[in-house]
Amino acid sequence: MSTPLLTQVLARVEAAPHSAASLTLYALMLTLEREAAGCLFRLTKLRDLDPEGRRLAYALMERMACGDLLDDEWRTTMRRIEALIRDG
């Protein structure tokens, strides 16, 4: 069963794979996967997002804070986003 959050993020990236918003969400997701490195993300990049995009970004951060990353759905979503950005 897919989570609404990842479905919504994927839908936004599908709509405009090379937009600043899509690339920002993708960068955030990549960063959240690297907890050992401190999940370093430049918060000023949130300015590239509209209010809905920021809501999704905050929800992704909350998912990381709850320790709910890197399940099969996350990995599948990331592979799909990477393909969209690469092949657009």
Secondary structure in CASP SS format (residue, H / E / C, confidence):
PFRMAT SS
TARGET T0000
AUTHOR 0000-0000-0000
METHOD secondary structure of the structure
MODEL  1
M C 1.00
S C 1.00
T C 1.00
P H 1.00
L H 1.00
L H 1.00
T H 1.00
Q H 1.00
V H 1.00
L H 1.00
A H 1.00
R H 1.00
V H 1.00
E H 1.00
A H 1.00
A C 1.00
P C 1.00
H C 1.00
S C 1.00
A H 1.00
A H 1.00
S H 1.00
L H 1.00
T H 1.00
L H 1.00
Y H 1.00
A H 1.00
L H 1.00
M H 1.00
L H 1.00
T H 1.00
L H 1.00
E C 1.00
R C 1.00
E H 1.00
A H 1.00
A H 1.00
G C 1.00
C C 1.00
L C 1.00
F C 1.00
R C 1.00
L H 1.00
T H 1.00
K H 1.00
L H 1.00
R H 1.00
D H 1.00
L C 1.00
D C 1.00
P H 1.00
E H 1.00
G H 1.00
R H 1.00
R H 1.00
L H 1.00
A H 1.00
Y H 1.00
A H 1.00
L H 1.00
M H 1.00
E H 1.00
R H 1.00
M H 1.00
A H 1.00
C C 1.00
G C 1.00
D C 1.00
L C 1.00
L C 1.00
D C 1.00
D H 1.00
E H 1.00
W H 1.00
R H 1.00
T H 1.00
T H 1.00
M H 1.00
R H 1.00
R H 1.00
I H 1.00
E H 1.00
A H 1.00
L H 1.00
I H 1.00
R H 1.00
D H 1.00
G C 1.00
END
